[in-house]
Amino acid sequence: MFTTVMQVCIIVMAVSLLVSLAGVILTKDELSRAVMADVIFYSMIAIFLVWRLFNTSAIAYEIPLLAGLVCGVIPTISMARI
């Protein structure tokens, strides 16, 4: 049951990632592109974390740690440049 729920969660996150990717491609506004790029990044990290529940990885803790550090810096810089 838990496996099925997590697989559904991965599918939902993948669909939201693809919708955000389409939004980045189709929109003309630079601020919207920056925000959607952040949503894509967060979606990729979330998919990795859920995938990590099923598979072993040597860098399981380093990726979320680095993503947490980078996620605070990159959105601020990208929105400040616009």
C-alpha positions in Angstrom: 0.0 0.0 0.0 2.8 2.4 0.9 4.6 1.6 -2.3 1.5 2.4 -4.4 0.9 5.7 -2.6 4.6 6.7 -3.2 4.4 5.7 -6.8 1.3 7.9 -7.3 3.1 10.7 -5.6 6.1 10.4 -8.0 3.7 10.4 -11.0 1.9 13.6 -9.7 5.2 15.3 -9.1 6.4 14.3 -12.6 3.3 15.7 -14.1 3.7 19.0 -12.2 7.3 19.1 -13.4 6.3 18.7 -17.0 3.5 21.4 -16.7 6.1 23.8 -15.2 8.5 23.0 -18.0 5.8 23.7 -20.6 5.1 27.0 -18.8 8.8 28.0 -19.0 8.8 27.3 -22.7 5.6 29.0 -23.5 5.7 32.2 -21.3 7.4 35.4 -22.3 7.7 37.0 -18.9 11.1 36.6 -17.4 10.0 36.7 -13.8 7.5 33.9 -14.4 10.3 31.9 -16.1 12.5 32.3 -13.0 9.7 31.2 -10.6 8.8 28.2 -12.8 12.5 27.2 -13.0 12.6 27.2 -9.2 9.4 25.0 -9.2 11.1 22.6 -11.6 14.2 22.4 -9.3 12.1 21.8 -6.2 10.1 19.1 -8.1 13.3 17.3 -9.1 14.5 17.3 -5.5 11.2 16.0 -4.2 11.1 13.2 -6.8 14.6 12.2 -5.8 13.7 12.1 -2.1 10.7 9.9 -2.7 12.7 7.7 -5.1 15.3 7.4 -2.4 12.8 5.7 -0.1 12.8 2.7 -2.5 16.4 2.6 -3.7 19.8 2.8 -1.9 22.2 5.6 -2.8 25.6 6.6 -1.5 24.8 10.3 -1.8 21.3 10.2 -0.4 21.9 12.9 2.2 24.3 15.1 0.3 21.9 16.0 -2.5 19.0 17.3 -0.3 21.6 19.2 1.8 23.2 20.9 -1.2 19.8 21.5 -2.7 18.7 23.2 0.5 21.7 25.5 0.4 21.4 26.3 -3.3 17.6 26.8 -3.2 18.1 29.8 -0.9 20.6 31.5 -3.2 19.6 30.9 -6.7 16.0 32.3 -6.6 17.2 35.4 -4.9 19.9 36.0 -7.5 17.6 35.2 -10.4 14.8 37.5 -9.3 17.2 40.3 -8.4 18.7 40.3 -11.9 15.2 40.8 -13.5 
